[in-house]
Amino acid sequence: MSDYLITSLIKSMHLPDKSSMYTAELSAIRMALELIRRLKQKSFVIYSDSLSSLQTIQSFSIIHITVFSILKTLQPAD
């Protein structure tokens, strides 16, 4: 299960049973970014205690399909 919170909104998704915590953290970050993009937020904060997920995203290392999805979401919309 992976969750994120925006004010009073809580959303969750089911991940495959053998998913790692790393995958869960990346999935939560991706979900938050997708929601922020839909809401067209100009300013936002995503809190995460997953240093490995944040470092992977910061390094633009596409070693995980969810990281690729996050990097794609971070690109400016047309």
C-alpha positions in Angstrom: 0.0 0.0 0.0 1.3 3.5 -0.9 -0.3 6.7 0.4 0.0 10.4 0.0 -1.8 13.3 1.7 -2.9 16.6 0.3 -4.8 18.7 2.9 -7.6 16.2 3.7 -7.2 14.0 0.6 -5.8 10.5 1.1 -5.3 8.2 -1.9 -3.9 4.7 -1.9 -3.1 2.1 -4.5 -2.4 -1.6 -4.3 1.1 -2.7 -5.3 2.1 -6.3 -6.3 2.7 -8.5 -3.2 6.4 -8.8 -3.8 7.0 -5.0 -4.2 9.8 -3.5 -2.2 9.6 -0.5 0.1 11.7 1.3 -2.5 9.0 0.6 -5.1 6.3 1.7 -2.7 8.1 5.0 -1.9 8.7 5.7 -5.6 5.0 5.0 -6.4 3.8 7.3 -3.7 6.1 10.1 -5.0 4.8 9.5 -8.6 1.2 9.5 -7.4 1.7 12.8 -5.6 3.3 14.4 -8.6 0.5 13.2 -10.9 -2.1 14.8 -8.6 -0.1 18.0 -8.3 0.1 18.2 -12.1 -3.7 17.7 -12.4 -4.4 20.4 -9.8 -1.9 22.7 -11.6 -0.2 23.6 -8.3 2.6 26.1 -8.6 4.1 25.5 -5.2 4.1 22.2 -3.3 6.1 20.1 -1.0 6.4 16.3 -1.0 7.8 14.8 2.2 9.6 11.5 2.0 12.0 9.7 4.3 13.2 7.4 1.5 16.7 8.8 0.9 17.4 6.1 -1.7 14.3 7.1 -3.7 15.2 10.8 -3.6 18.8 10.2 -4.5 17.8 8.1 -7.5 15.3 10.7 -8.8 17.9 13.5 -8.2 20.6 11.6 -10.2 18.2 11.1 -13.2 19.1 7.4 -13.0 16.5 5.4 -14.9 17.1 2.0 -13.3 13.5 1.5 -12.3 10.4 2.0 -14.4 8.7 4.1 -11.7 11.7 6.5 -11.7 11.3 6.9 -15.5 7.6 7.7 -14.9 8.6 10.3 -12.2 11.2 12.0 -14.4 8.6 12.1 -17.3 6.0 13.7 -14.9 8.6 16.3 -13.8 9.0 17.5 -17.4 7.2 20.8 -18.2 3.8 20.3 -19.7 3.3 21.4 -23.3 
